[in-house]
Amino acid sequence: MTTIQTTNPALASEPSGASLEPVANYAQGHEGSNPFPQYTAVIDIGSGSARAVVMQVNQGGGIEIVAQQRVTLNLMSHVRSDGYLDETGVASTLDALEDFALVARAYGIETIHAVGTAALRESGNAETIRGAARKKFGIPLRIIDGSDEAAYCFVGAIHGLRAKSGLLADIGGGSTEIVRFRDRDLASSVSLPLGSLRIANQFDLRDRPAAESVQAAYDYVRTVLTNAGVEPIPDDGTLVGSGGSVRLLSRLDRLREPYPIIKLHGYEIRASALVEQIEQLSAMSRVDRASIPGMNPERSHSIIGGGVVAHALMQHLGTDRLLVSGQGLREGLARHPDPPSACESVQLPPLATVRSESLADLVGRFAPRFGQRGERRAELAARIADAVWRGGNRQIANSLRCAARLLDIGNAVDYYNRLNRTASIIVRTDLPGFTHVESAQIAAILLAAEFETLPRGFQQSRLLCPAEQRLIQQAAVILETADELDGRLPQGTTANTVTICQGEGNWRITTPGWSTVAAPGLPAKWKKAFAEHVLIERGAP
């Protein structure tokens, strides 16, 4: 009996010092390793669809997807009255597995981690599919029970979220896995027959459902939750939602307002928005739903079922917000393919560890050669921010430090637009351990440094309040100052050799490396941002 390890054991301890310091240099950690990537292939045969994903799991637990294939199965619609999958369901599942095996082995993968969930575990002929999968395609398909499915979902969904305690609801096609966690440790779980496709079929929610049918679905979900003993979460807890329906509803909601973050992982959706979506989708035909911008046509028949499950759960728990996870079972299976039931406990690494390792992972992917320089620039930015803000504005100061740490990843795309390119990567790439607010702040600081103003999408977003936008403009000037200072410091020189002090309304920065023609436009930017003058001069090394 062991505890699940979700990161490289060598990096699993709590980092010392500031929470944003990397615990190990990514490039150094990979010296002497195999130059060819080590990919993992994961197959998930769900009740609504099946997916194969080829990915690389980084040292910090971050996921890089290399290839992916999806096949719509709707297995819940192919279960006969005797509990067996019909011939069409069996054949379509095997066809998907054949294609998935081809995709995986095109990347040189011999070991494939494959699982089947609700529809297969409830099917009387699942063993036929398992045998054919191994014999024909060499795929060791496991039919996992609800507790293992819940554990995999927990490891996948919660790993990179700022959620310490609360409840996870992974809403699949045939079932919903409810996981209660405390201090990032799985406490309990239950699998309930509340999948989006199951509810849509059971209450005929697929095409312009009657109001009575929608209400009956709500009543049924609440009854199942009550009978299962699903209790409210603590005041300090977070409700997290994952699964295809949750992601789709969140994507549709995000498109309704200016929102600068492209990734869904970490998005927050309100209960009122869910109600509005359910009402609008219920009034539309399935054909009309499929034409909505952002809609996945293959989910247009089951989306109301998923929405009802999500909203009824929020009502049951008495919460008006749901934090969205863009990851789930497949990512959990990739991070730890062994059966969770064989482990003594399922515990995720502390958030501080996830945050520091995610920064190292991202730098390692794009700019491993600049890792140490990024750390020095981040330290310089932190020292300047601490002086001018007198230790205040901690959240913006942390985002500034991250922007300085990550600035060089834009070099991998376009040096002359590196700030803009880095910001573009930040808003699109999952940054484990960071909220959407933090990602927006990091990207906004980079863009303000590039263009001296924020794009309209940032200015109008609910992620950045007007007061923060003023601080972001100041942070952009600090970032540019730190970058100019760092670019002239000799190699091996630490950030401590640079000093900053204030006197008579002026700021004086002394550094070992500077010249009379360096950064000529910087004093004007400093004056505009802080209403004070700055003098940068060379001092003794």
Salt bridges, closest charged atoms under 4 A:
GLU21 OE2 - ARG401 NH2 2.06
ASP44 OD2 - ARG330 NH1 3.01
GLU64 OE1 - ARG365 NE 3.40
ASP82 OD2 - ARG80 NH2 2.82
ASP86 OD2 - HIS78 ND1 3.20
GLU122 OE2 - ARG198 NH2 2.77
GLU127 OE1 - ARG130 NH1 3.05
GLU149 OE1 - ARG121 NH1 2.75
GLU177 OE2 - ARG121 NH2 3.71
ASP183 OD1 - LYS164 NZ 3.79
ASP204 OD1 - ARG206 NH2 3.40
ASP219 OD1 - ARG222 NH1 3.14
ASP236 OD2 - ARG182 NH2 3.24
ASP253 OD1 - ARG256 NH1 3.93
GLU257 OE2 - ARG462 NE 2.77
GLU268 OE1 - ARG321 NH1 3.11
GLU276 OE2 - ARG256 NH2 2.64
GLU298 OE1 - ARG70 NH1 2.20
GLU375 OE2 - ARG405 NH2 3.80
GLU379 OE1 - ARG401 NH2 3.27
ASP386 OD1 - ARG394 NH1 3.90
ASP408 OD2 - ARG377 NH2 2.96
ASP408 OD1 - ARG418 NH1 3.51
ASP414 OD2 - ARG421 NH2 3.72
GLU438 OE1 - ARG162 NH1 3.14
GLU438 OE1 - ARG355 NH1 3.13
GLU452 OE2 - LYS525 NZ 3.84
GLU480 OE2 - LYS525 NZ 3.02
ASP483 OD1 - ARG373 NH2 3.94
ASP483 OD1 - ARG377 NE 3.05
ASP483 OD2 - ARG418 NH2 2.58
GLU484 OE1 - ARG488 NH1 2.69
ASP486 OD2 - ARG373 NE 2.63
ASP486 OD1 - ARG376 NE 2.65
GLU537 OE2 - ARG508 NH1 2.86
